[in-house]
Amino acid sequence: MVYGVDGCRDPKRSTNGAWLVVAFSDQGEVGSAAVVEAFAMVLDKARDGELILVDIPIGLCDHTRPTRTCDQEARRLIGPRRSSVFPAPSRAALLAADYREANERNQR
């Protein structure tokens, strides 16, 4: 089994901070899916897996690199579904005090 993991809202509490865990067989068939509250619970669910693939950006944009080549290439390859590749925040946005400031820093 291979497990795909992505951050999501907890449907029971309507808050961020949960993880969606989806198991796939080596033929690509979905085996199971669950939402868990903590990453430790992801590890518990996926202990029989060969791989745990976490959807998280590696490498952030800054003034020397305003876009990520991997995101541009992924959008090009998947065509009509390109809007499902979300841009990673800029390095500066992560240092913001609040959401509004993070958006402003990202725009700059």
C-alpha positions in Angstrom: 0.0 0.0 0.0 1.0 3.6 -0.7 -0.6 6.4 1.3 -1.3 9.9 0.0 -1.6 12.6 2.7 -2.9 16.2 2.5 -3.8 18.8 5.0 -7.5 19.5 5.2 -10.3 20.8 7.4 -11.6 18.6 10.2 -15.3 18.0 9.1 -16.4 17.4 12.7 -14.9 20.7 14.0 -14.8 22.8 10.9 -11.2 23.8 11.6 -7.9 23.5 9.8 -5.2 21.2 11.1 -6.5 17.7 10.1 -5.0 15.3 7.6 -6.8 13.4 4.8 -5.2 9.9 4.4 -5.9 7.8 1.3 -4.5 4.3 0.8 -3.8 3.1 -2.8 -2.8 -0.4 -3.9 0.1 -0.8 -6.2 -2.5 -1.0 -9.1 -3.7 2.5 -8.1 -7.0 1.3 -6.6 -8.3 3.3 -3.6 -8.2 1.0 -0.5 -9.4 3.4 2.2 -9.7 7.0 3.1 -9.9 8.8 6.5 -9.5 12.2 8.1 -7.4 12.2 11.2 -6.6 15.0 13.7 -2.8 14.7 14.1 0.1 13.5 11.9 0.9 10.9 14.5 -2.4 9.3 13.6 -1.4 9.3 9.9 1.7 7.3 10.8 -0.5 4.9 12.8 -2.9 4.4 9.9 -0.1 4.0 7.3 2.1 1.6 9.3 1.6 -1.2 6.7 2.5 1.1 3.8 5.5 1.1 1.6 5.4 4.8 1.1 3.7 7.8 2.7 3.4 10.7 0.2 2.7 14.0 1.8 1.4 16.9 -0.3 3.5 19.8 1.0 5.6 22.4 -0.9 9.3 22.0 -0.8 11.1 25.2 -1.8 9.4 28.6 -1.4 9.4 31.6 -3.6 11.3 34.8 -2.9 12.4 37.9 -4.7 15.1 35.9 -6.6 12.6 33.2 -7.6 9.1 34.5 -7.9 7.5 31.2 -9.1 8.3 27.5 -8.7 9.2 25.7 -11.9 7.7 22.5 -10.6 4.3 24.2 -10.2 4.4 25.7 -13.7 5.3 22.3 -15.2 2.6 20.5 -13.2 0.0 22.9 -14.4 1.2 22.5 -18.0 1.1 18.7 -17.8 -2.4 18.3 -16.3 -4.1 20.9 -18.6 -7.8 21.3 -17.7 -7.1 20.5 -14.0 -4.3 23.0 -13.7 -6.2 25.1 -11.2 -5.8 22.3 -8.6 -2.0 23.1 -8.4 -2.0 25.7 -5.7 0.9 28.2 -5.4 3.1 27.8 -2.3 3.3 30.9 -0.1 6.3 33.2 -0.4 9.0 33.0 2.2 8.0 36.6 3.3 4.4 35.6 3.8 5.3 33.0 6.4 6.8 35.8 8.6 3.6 37.8 8.6 1.7 38.6 11.8 -1.7 37.8 10.3 -3.6 36.6 7.2 -4.0 40.1 5.7 -0.3 40.9 6.0 0.6 37.5 4.5 -1.6 38.2 1.5 0.0 41.6 1.0 3.5 40.1 1.3 2.6 37.4 -1.2 1.3 40.0 -3.7 4.6 41.9 -3.5 
